[in-house]
Structure formats: C-alpha cells, structure tokens
Amino acid sequence: MNTPLSRRNLFGLIFVALAVLWISRCGRTGTSNAPPLAPGAAPTAHSVTLNWNASTSAVVGYNVYRAAQPGGPYTKLNSSPIRPTSYADSAAQAGQTYFYVVTAVDGSGVESRFSNKVQVSVPFP
C-alpha cells in the first residue's frame, strides 16, 4: 500500500546531501594529541550532532538510529519521535566509528524507509 511517505521517497534524497555532522570534543582544543590518561581519569567526553532538513510531508517527528557496522543492525536512539531536525548522540565513544540513519514518522506511527547512512569516526581520546 502506498502511503504519502513512500510515494515521495521521503528520505532517499533529503538526508543524503543535507545531513551535516559535527563531532564535538568537549575539553579539547587545537590539533595536538592529548596526553595519556592517568589511571582512574575520566575519558574525554564526545558527542555526535546530526542535522537534517525537515520533511516536506506531514510528519509528527523523526527517529534516529545508530549502528557499529555499515549494514546494521541499527538501534533506535530516541524513545519516541523527536520534532527537531537535529539530534545529539552524547553516548558516542572515543575511537569508535558509527553509522547513522533517520526515518520520518507520520501521524499513524508509520516510519519512512531509512535515509542513506552517514558514517562518523569519533576521535580518540
């Protein structure tokens, strides 16, 4: 059955070219390597911020998914659809590579197909 989301291929093109990623490194500036951590020291906090353009279809929000491998499996990061067209993944770990996709959710709770994936490598430390 065709829904408004599938007819428009909602995210096939929107998120591909328009997803903009920033990797925020709290507590670090410059490009030099940080000194090794002392035993018991807390690691440097990292986050990945995803931004996208709003859907042109009527949606109630978006779901954000993350995987450690390009083909998944993907884990939903938000518990319910989010309204903003951005998401900060503050659980990202230093030295890891992640793959993110986003879906749009309509008023009936139907999700669009996954957007194209975006790869992010979080710096270490």
C-alpha positions as CSV (number, residue, x, y, z in Angstrom):
1,M,0.0,0.0,0.0
2,N,1.4,3.4,-0.9
3,T,1.5,5.9,1.9
4,P,2.4,9.6,1.5
5,L,5.8,8.8,2.9
6,S,6.6,6.0,0.5
7,R,5.2,7.9,-2.6
8,R,7.6,10.7,-2.0
9,N,10.6,8.6,-1.2
10,L,10.9,10.9,1.7
11,F,14.4,10.5,2.8
12,G,16.1,8.9,-0.2
13,L,17.3,12.3,-1.3
14,I,16.6,14.7,1.5
15,F,19.0,13.4,4.1
16,V,21.7,12.2,1.7
17,A,23.0,15.5,0.7
18,L,21.8,17.6,3.5
19,A,22.9,15.7,6.6
20,V,25.6,17.7,8.3
21,L,27.7,16.2,11.0
22,W,29.8,17.8,13.7
23,I,31.9,16.0,16.2
24,S,32.0,17.9,19.4
25,R,35.1,17.4,21.5
26,C,34.4,18.8,25.0
27,G,37.5,19.9,26.8
28,R,39.9,19.7,23.8
29,T,41.1,22.5,21.6
30,G,43.8,22.6,18.9
31,T,45.1,19.7,16.9
32,S,47.8,18.3,19.2
33,N,47.4,14.8,20.7
34,A,46.1,14.8,24.3
35,P,48.4,13.3,26.9
36,P,47.6,9.8,28.0
37,L,45.0,9.4,30.7
38,A,46.2,8.8,34.2
39,P,44.8,5.6,35.9
40,G,41.3,6.3,37.0
41,A,41.0,9.5,35.0
42,A,37.7,10.1,33.1
43,P,37.9,9.9,29.3
44,T,37.3,13.0,27.2
45,A,33.5,13.4,26.5
46,H,32.4,13.2,22.9
47,S,29.2,13.7,21.1
48,V,27.9,13.4,17.5
49,T,25.4,16.0,16.3
50,L,23.2,15.2,13.3
51,N,21.2,17.8,11.4
52,W,18.8,17.4,8.5
53,N,16.2,19.3,6.6
54,A,12.6,18.9,7.6
55,S,10.4,16.6,5.6
56,T,8.1,18.1,3.0
57,S,5.4,15.5,4.1
58,A,3.2,15.8,7.2
59,V,5.2,14.1,9.9
60,V,5.0,14.0,13.7
61,G,8.7,13.6,14.2
62,Y,11.8,11.6,13.4
63,N,13.6,8.5,14.7
64,V,17.4,8.3,14.8
65,Y,19.3,5.0,14.5
66,R,22.9,4.1,15.0
67,A,25.0,1.0,14.1
68,A,28.6,0.0,14.6
69,Q,28.7,-1.7,11.1
70,P,27.6,-0.3,7.7
71,G,24.8,-2.8,7.3
72,G,23.5,-2.7,10.8
73,P,21.9,-3.9,12.9
74,Y,20.6,-0.4,13.8
75,T,19.5,0.6,17.2
76,K,16.9,3.4,17.7
77,L,18.4,6.1,19.9
78,N,15.3,8.1,20.8
79,S,12.4,6.6,22.7
80,S,9.7,8.4,20.8
81,P,9.7,10.5,17.6
82,I,11.6,13.8,18.0
83,R,10.3,17.1,16.5
84,P,13.6,18.9,16.0
85,T,15.6,18.3,12.8
86,S,18.7,17.6,14.8
87,Y,19.9,15.1,17.4
88,A,23.0,14.9,19.7
89,D,24.3,11.4,20.4
90,S,26.1,12.0,23.7
91,A,26.7,8.3,24.2
92,A,29.2,8.1,21.3
93,Q,32.5,6.6,22.5
94,A,36.0,7.8,21.6
95,G,37.8,5.8,18.9
96,Q,34.6,4.3,17.5
97,T,33.0,4.5,14.1
98,Y,29.3,4.8,13.8
99,F,26.7,4.7,11.0
100,Y,23.5,6.8,11.4
101,V,20.2,6.8,9.6
102,V,17.0,8.7,10.2
103,T,13.3,8.0,9.5
104,A,10.3,10.2,9.4
105,V,7.2,9.2,11.4
106,D,3.7,10.1,10.2
107,G,0.6,10.6,12.4
108,S,-0.3,6.9,12.3
109,G,3.1,5.9,13.5
110,V,4.3,4.7,10.1
111,E,8.0,5.2,9.6
112,S,9.6,6.0,6.2
113,R,12.5,3.9,4.9
114,F,15.9,4.6,6.4
115,S,17.7,7.6,5.0
116,N,21.1,7.0,3.4
117,K,23.6,6.2,6.1
118,V,26.2,8.7,7.3
119,Q,29.5,7.5,8.7
120,V,31.2,9.2,11.7
121,S,34.5,8.4,13.2
122,V,34.8,9.7,16.8
123,P,38.3,10.8,17.6
124,F,40.3,9.2,20.4
125,P,40.6,10.2,23.2
